[in-house]
Amino acid sequence: MARKKLSGPERTAKTVDVLRQWQGIERDAIETTAQIMEKTDNLLIRQVMEIIRNDSVQHHRVQQFLIDTVTRSPVTLSPQDLAEVWGQIEAHDELERQTIELAKELLEETTEPVHKVLLNYLLTDEEKHDSILGELEKLKKHMSKLS
């Protein structure tokens, strides 16, 4: 059965509702990771919980940004906005790629299971940074076609 297509206001309301539910889950994650950190002295467990907690804080902020862009003021991005900093963005992306290579190199050489866990986390995070910068580049290309 096909889903009923939502109108603009209905889609906005659903988007905000889902994002707020998601924010509630992120707040729970922040709280539970903090509780786990308080309960253990194990450095690895504490490190993993801190990583997750920090990510949950950032997710909550991004979700709020999304809510604000549909309820208050839409996000804008002009070719001039990108042009002003594009060289720096490209230079930063090159740094991200260097860290990816370093992580891969260390992963190949390490035999320590705990190091593998954390190096895989770092590699995934650096690849995520490279990916989101790639998404900005797609936006830039899309905007150049429009102008």
Contact map, one row per residue, 1 for C-alpha under 8 A:
111000000000000000000000000000000000000000000000000000000000000000000000000000000000000000000000000000000000000000000000000000000000000000000000000
111100000000000000000000000000000000000000000000000000000000000000000000000000000000000000000000000000000000000000000000000000000000000000000000000
111110000000000000000000000000000000000000000000000000000000000000000000000000000000000000000000000000000000000000000000000000000000000000000000000
011111000000000000000000000000000000000000000000000000000000000000000000000000000000000000000000000000000000000000000000000000000000000000000000000
001111100000000000000000000000000000000000000000000000000000000000000000000000000000000000000000000000000000000000000000000000000000000000000000000
000111111110000000000000000000000000000000000000000000000000000000000000000000000000000000000000000000000000000000000000000000000000000000000000000
000011111110000000000000000000000000000000000000000000000000000000000000000000000000000000000000000000000000000000000000000000000000000000000000000
000001111111000000000000000000000000000000000000000000000000000000000000000000000000000000000000000000000000000000000000000000000000000000000000000
000001111111100000000000000000000000000000000000000000000000000000000000000000000000000000000000000000000000000000000000000000000000000000000000000
000001111111110000000000000000000000000000000000000000000000000000000000000000000000000000000000000000000000000000000000000000000000000000000000000
000001111111111000000000000000000000000000000000000000000000000000000000000000000000000000000000000000000000000000000000000000000000000000000000000
000000011111111100000000000000000000000000000000000000000000000000000110000000000000000000000000000000000000000000000000000000000000000000000000000
000000001111111110000000000000000000000000000000000000000000000000000000000000000000000000000000000000000000000000000000000000000000000000000000000
000000000111111111000000000000000000000000000000000000000000000000000000000000000000000000000000000000000000000000000000000000000000000000000000000
000000000011111111100000000000000000000000000000000000000000000000100000000000000000000000000000000000000000000000000000000000000000000000000000000
000000000001111111110000000000000000000000000000000000000000000000100100000000000000000000000000000000000000000000000000000000000000000000000000000
000000000000111111111000000000000000000000000000000000000000000000000000000000000000000000000000000000000000000000000000000000000000000000000000000
000000000000011111111100000000000000000000000000000000000000000000000000000000000000000000000000000000000000000000000000000000000000000000000000000
000000000000001111111110000000000000000000000000000000000000001100100000000000000000000000000000000000000000000000000000000000000000000000000000000
000000000000000111111111000000000000000000000000000000000000001000000000000000000000000000000000000000000000000000000000000000000000000000000000000
000000000000000011111111100000000000000000000000000000000000000000000000000000000000000000000000000000000000000000000000000000000000000000000000000
000000000000000001111111110000000000000000000000000000000000001000000000000000000000000000000000000000000000000000000000000000000000000000000000000
000000000000000000111111111000000000000000000000000000000011001000000000000000000000000000000000000000000000000000000000000000000000000000000000000
000000000000000000011111111100000000000000000000000000000000000000000000000000000000000000000000000000000000000000000000000000000000000000000000000
000000000000000000001111111110000000000000000000000000000000000000000000000000000000000000000000000000000000000000000000000000000000000000000000000
000000000000000000000111111111000000000000000000000000011011000000000000000000000000000000000000000000000000000000000000000000000000000000000000000
000000000000000000000011111111100000000000000000000000011001000000000000000000000000000000000000000000000000000000000000000000000000000000000000000
000000000000000000000001111111110000000000000000000000000000000000000000000000000000000000000000000000000000000000000000000000000000000000000000000
000000000000000000000000111111111000000000000000000110010000000000000000000000000000000000000000000000000000000000000000000000000000000000000000000
000000000000000000000000011111111100000000000000000111011000000000000000000000000000000000000000000000000000000000000000000000000000000000000000000
000000000000000000000000001111111110000000000000000000000000000000000000000000000000000000000000000000000000000000000000000000000000000000000000000
000000000000000000000000000111111111000000000000000000000000000000000000000000000000000000000000000000000000000000000000000000000000000000000000000
000000000000000000000000000011111111100000000000110110000000000000000000000000000000000000000000000000000000000000000000000000000000000000000000000
000000000000000000000000000001111111110000000000110010000000000000000000000000000000000000000000000000000000000000000000000000000000000000000000000
000000000000000000000000000000111111111000000000000000000000000000000000000000000000000000000000000000000000000000000000000000000000000000000000000
000000000000000000000000000000011111111100000100100000000000000000000000000000000000000000000000000000000000000000000000000000000000000000000000000
000000000000000000000000000000001111111110001100110000000000000000000000000000000000000000000000000000000000000000000000000000000000000000000000000
000000000000000000000000000000000111111110000000000000000000000000000000000000000000000000000000000000000000000000000000000000000000000000000000000
000000000000000000000000000000000011111110000000000000000000000000000000000000000000000000000000000000000000000000000000000000000000000000000000000
000000000000000000000000000000000001111111001100000000000000000000000000000000000000000000000000000000000000000000000000000000000000000000000000000
000000000000000000000000000000000000111111100100000000000000000000000000000000000000000000000000000000000000000000000000000000000000000000000000000
000000000000000000000000000000000000000111111100000000000000000000000000000000000000000000000000000000000000000000000000000000000000000000000000000
000000000000000000000000000000000000000011111110000000000000000000000000000000000000000000000000000000000000000000000000000000000000000000000000000
000000000000000000000000000000000000000001111111000000000000000000000000000000000000000000000000000000000000000000000000000000000000000000000000000
000000000000000000000000000000000000100101111111100000000000000000000000000000000000000000000000000000000000000000000000000000000000000000000000000
000000000000000000000000000000000001100111111111110000000000000000000000000000000000000000000000000000000000000000000000000000000000000000000000000
000000000000000000000000000000000000000000111111111000000000000000000000000000000000000000000000000000000000000000000000000000000000000000000000000
000000000000000000000000000000000000000000011111111100000000000000000000000000000000000000000000000000000000000000000000000000000000000000000000000
000000000000000000000000000000001101100000001111111110000000000000000000000000000000000000000000000000000000000000000000000000000000000000000000000
000000000000000000000000000000001100100000000111111111000000000000000000000000000000000000000000000000000000000000000000000000000000000000000000000
000000000000000000000000000000000000000000000011111111100000000000000000000000000000000000000000000000000000000000000000000000000000000000000000000
000000000000000000000000000011001000000000000001111111110000000000000000000000000000000000000000000000000000000000000000000000000000000000000000000
000000000000000000000000000011001100000000000000111111111000000000000000000000000000000000000000000000000000000000000000000000000000000000000000000
000000000000000000000000000001000000000000000000011111111100000000000000000000000000000000000000000000000000000000000000000000000000000000000000000
000000000000000000000000000000000000000000000000001111111110000000000000000000000000000000000000000000000000000000000000000000000000000000000000000
000000000000000000000000011011000000000000000000000111111111000000000000000000000000000000000000000000000000000000000000000000000000000000000000000
000000000000000000000000011001000000000000000000000011111111100000000000000000000000000000000000000000000000000000000000000000000000000000000000000
000000000000000000000000000000000000000000000000000001111111110000000000000000000000000000000000000000000000000000000000000000000000000000000000000
000000000000000000000010010000000000000000000000000000111111111000000000000000000000000000000000000000000000000000000000000000000000000000000000000
000000000000000000000010011000000000000000000000000000011111111100000000000000000000000000000000000000000000000000000000000000000000000000000000000
000000000000000000000000000000000000000000000000000000001111111110000000000000000000000000000000000000000000000000000000000000000000000000000000000
000000000000000000000000000000000000000000000000000000000111111111000000000000000000000000000000000000000000000000000000000000000000000000000000000
000000000000000000110110000000000000000000000000000000000011111111100000000000000000000000000000000000000000000000000000000000000000000000000000000
000000000000000000100000000000000000000000000000000000000001111111110000000000000000000000000000000000000000000000000000000000000000000000000000000
000000000000000000000000000000000000000000000000000000000000111111111000000000000000000000000000000000000000000000000000000000000000000000000000000
000000000000000000000000000000000000000000000000000000000000011111111100000000000000000000000000000000000000000000000000000000000000000000000000000
000000000000001100100000000000000000000000000000000000000000001111111110000000000000000000000000000000000000000000000000000000000000000000000000000
000000000000000000000000000000000000000000000000000000000000000111111111110000000000000000000000000000000000000000000000000000000000000000000000000
000000000000000000000000000000000000000000000000000000000000000011111111111000000000000000000000000000000000000000000000000000000000000000000000000
000000000001000100000000000000000000000000000000000000000000000001111111110000000000000000000000000000000000000000000000000000000000000000000000000
000000000001000000000000000000000000000000000000000000000000000000111111110000000000000000000000000000000000000000000000000000000000000000000000000
000000000000000000000000000000000000000000000000000000000000000000011111110000000000000000000000000000000000000000000000000000000000000000000000000
000000000000000000000000000000000000000000000000000000000000000000011111111000000000000000000000000000000000000000000000000000000000000000000000000
000000000000000000000000000000000000000000000000000000000000000000011111111100000000000000000000000000000000000000000000000000000000000000000000000
000000000000000000000000000000000000000000000000000000000000000000001000111110000000000000000000000000000000000000000000000000000000000000000000000
000000000000000000000000000000000000000000000000000000000000000000000000011111000000000000000000000000000000000000000000000000000000000000000000000
000000000000000000000000000000000000000000000000000000000000000000000000001111101100000000000000000000000000000000000000000000000000000000000000000
000000000000000000000000000000000000000000000000000000000000000000000000000111111100000000000000000000000000000000000000000000000000000000000010000
000000000000000000000000000000000000000000000000000000000000000000000000000011111110000000000000000000000000000000000000000000000000000000010011000
000000000000000000000000000000000000000000000000000000000000000000000000000001111111000000000000000000000000000000000000000000000000000000000000000
000000000000000000000000000000000000000000000000000000000000000000000000000011111111100000000000000000000000000000000000000000000000000000000000000
000000000000000000000000000000000000000000000000000000000000000000000000000011111111110000000000000000000000000000000000000000000000000000010000000
000000000000000000000000000000000000000000000000000000000000000000000000000000111111111000000000000000000000000000000000000000000000000000000000000
000000000000000000000000000000000000000000000000000000000000000000000000000000011111111000000000000000000000000000000000000000000000000000000000000
000000000000000000000000000000000000000000000000000000000000000000000000000000001111111110000000000000000000000000000000000000000000000000000000000
000000000000000000000000000000000000000000000000000000000000000000000000000000000111111111000000000000000000000000000000000000000000000000000000000
000000000000000000000000000000000000000000000000000000000000000000000000000000000011111111100000000000000000000000000000000000000000000000000000000
000000000000000000000000000000000000000000000000000000000000000000000000000000000000111111110000000000000000000000000000000000000000000000000000000
000000000000000000000000000000000000000000000000000000000000000000000000000000000000111111111000000000000000000000000000000000000000100000000000000
000000000000000000000000000000000000000000000000000000000000000000000000000000000000011111111100000000000000000000000000000000000000000000000000000
000000000000000000000000000000000000000000000000000000000000000000000000000000000000001111111110000000000000000000000000000000000000000000000000000
000000000000000000000000000000000000000000000000000000000000000000000000000000000000000111111111000000000000000000000000000000000000000000000000000
000000000000000000000000000000000000000000000000000000000000000000000000000000000000000011111111100000000000000000000000000000001100100000000000000
000000000000000000000000000000000000000000000000000000000000000000000000000000000000000001111111110000000000000000000000000000000000000000000000000
000000000000000000000000000000000000000000000000000000000000000000000000000000000000000000111111111000000000000000000000000000000000000000000000000
000000000000000000000000000000000000000000000000000000000000000000000000000000000000000000011111111100000000000000000000000001101100000000000000000
000000000000000000000000000000000000000000000000000000000000000000000000000000000000000000001111111110000000000000000000000001100100000000000000000
000000000000000000000000000000000000000000000000000000000000000000000000000000000000000000000111111111000000000000000000000000000000000000000000000
000000000000000000000000000000000000000000000000000000000000000000000000000000000000000000000011111111100000000000000000001001000000000000000000000
000000000000000000000000000000000000000000000000000000000000000000000000000000000000000000000001111111110000000000000000001001100000000000000000000
000000000000000000000000000000000000000000000000000000000000000000000000000000000000000000000000111111111000000000000000000000000000000000000000000
000000000000000000000000000000000000000000000000000000000000000000000000000000000000000000000000011111111100000000000000000000000000000000000000000
000000000000000000000000000000000000000000000000000000000000000000000000000000000000000000000000001111111110000000000011011000000000000000000000000
000000000000000000000000000000000000000000000000000000000000000000000000000000000000000000000000000111111111000000000000001000000000000000000000000
000000000000000000000000000000000000000000000000000000000000000000000000000000000000000000000000000011111111100000000000000000000000000000000000000
000000000000000000000000000000000000000000000000000000000000000000000000000000000000000000000000000001111111110000000010000000000000000000000000000
000000000000000000000000000000000000000000000000000000000000000000000000000000000000000000000000000000111111110000010011000000000000000000000000000
000000000000000000000000000000000000000000000000000000000000000000000000000000000000000000000000000000011111110000000000000000000000000000000000000
000000000000000000000000000000000000000000000000000000000000000000000000000000000000000000000000000000001111111000000000000000000000000000000000000
000000000000000000000000000000000000000000000000000000000000000000000000000000000000000000000000000000000111111100110000000000000000000000000000000
000000000000000000000000000000000000000000000000000000000000000000000000000000000000000000000000000000000000111110110000000000000000000000000000000
000000000000000000000000000000000000000000000000000000000000000000000000000000000000000000000000000000000000011111110000000000000000000000000000000
000000000000000000000000000000000000000000000000000000000000000000000000000000000000000000000000000000000000001111111000000000000000000000000000000
000000000000000000000000000000000000000000000000000000000000000000000000000000000000000000000000000000000000000111111100000000000000000000000000000
000000000000000000000000000000000000000000000000000000000000000000000000000000000000000000000000000000000000011111111110000000000000000000000000000
000000000000000000000000000000000000000000000000000000000000000000000000000000000000000000000000000000000010011111111111000000000000000000000000000
000000000000000000000000000000000000000000000000000000000000000000000000000000000000000000000000000000000000000011111111100000000000000000000000000
000000000000000000000000000000000000000000000000000000000000000000000000000000000000000000000000000000000000000001111111110000000000000000000000000
000000000000000000000000000000000000000000000000000000000000000000000000000000000000000000000000000000100110000000111111111000000000000000000000000
000000000000000000000000000000000000000000000000000000000000000000000000000000000000000000000000000000100010000000011111111100000000000000000000000
000000000000000000000000000000000000000000000000000000000000000000000000000000000000000000000000000000000000000000001111111110000000000000000000000
000000000000000000000000000000000000000000000000000000000000000000000000000000000000000000000000000000100000000000000111111111000000000000000000000
000000000000000000000000000000000000000000000000000000000000000000000000000000000000000000000000001100110000000000000011111111100000000000000000000
000000000000000000000000000000000000000000000000000000000000000000000000000000000000000000000000000000000000000000000001111111110000000000000000000
000000000000000000000000000000000000000000000000000000000000000000000000000000000000000000000000000000000000000000000000111111111000000000000000000
000000000000000000000000000000000000000000000000000000000000000000000000000000000000000000000001101100000000000000000000011111111100000000000000000
000000000000000000000000000000000000000000000000000000000000000000000000000000000000000000000001100100000000000000000000001111111110000000000000000
000000000000000000000000000000000000000000000000000000000000000000000000000000000000000000000000000000000000000000000000000111111111000000000000000
000000000000000000000000000000000000000000000000000000000000000000000000000000000000000000001001000000000000000000000000000011111111100000000000000
000000000000000000000000000000000000000000000000000000000000000000000000000000000000000000001001100000000000000000000000000001111111110000000000000
000000000000000000000000000000000000000000000000000000000000000000000000000000000000000000000000000000000000000000000000000000111111111000000000000
000000000000000000000000000000000000000000000000000000000000000000000000000000000000000000000000000000000000000000000000000000011111111100000000000
000000000000000000000000000000000000000000000000000000000000000000000000000000000000000010001000000000000000000000000000000000001111111110000000000
000000000000000000000000000000000000000000000000000000000000000000000000000000000000000000000000000000000000000000000000000000000111111111000000000
000000000000000000000000000000000000000000000000000000000000000000000000000000000000000000000000000000000000000000000000000000000011111111100000000
000000000000000000000000000000000000000000000000000000000000000000000000000000000000000000000000000000000000000000000000000000000001111111110000000
000000000000000000000000000000000000000000000000000000000000000000000000000000000000000000000000000000000000000000000000000000000000111111111000000
000000000000000000000000000000000000000000000000000000000000000000000000000000000000000000000000000000000000000000000000000000000000011111111100000
000000000000000000000000000000000000000000000000000000000000000000000000000000000000000000000000000000000000000000000000000000000000001111111110000
000000000000000000000000000000000000000000000000000000000000000000000000000000100100000000000000000000000000000000000000000000000000000111111111000
000000000000000000000000000000000000000000000000000000000000000000000000000000000000000000000000000000000000000000000000000000000000000011111111100
000000000000000000000000000000000000000000000000000000000000000000000000000000000000000000000000000000000000000000000000000000000000000001111111110
000000000000000000000000000000000000000000000000000000000000000000000000000001100000000000000000000000000000000000000000000000000000000000111111111
000000000000000000000000000000000000000000000000000000000000000000000000000000100000000000000000000000000000000000000000000000000000000000011111111
000000000000000000000000000000000000000000000000000000000000000000000000000000000000000000000000000000000000000000000000000000000000000000001111111
000000000000000000000000000000000000000000000000000000000000000000000000000000000000000000000000000000000000000000000000000000000000000000000111111
000000000000000000000000000000000000000000000000000000000000000000000000000000000000000000000000000000000000000000000000000000000000000000000011111
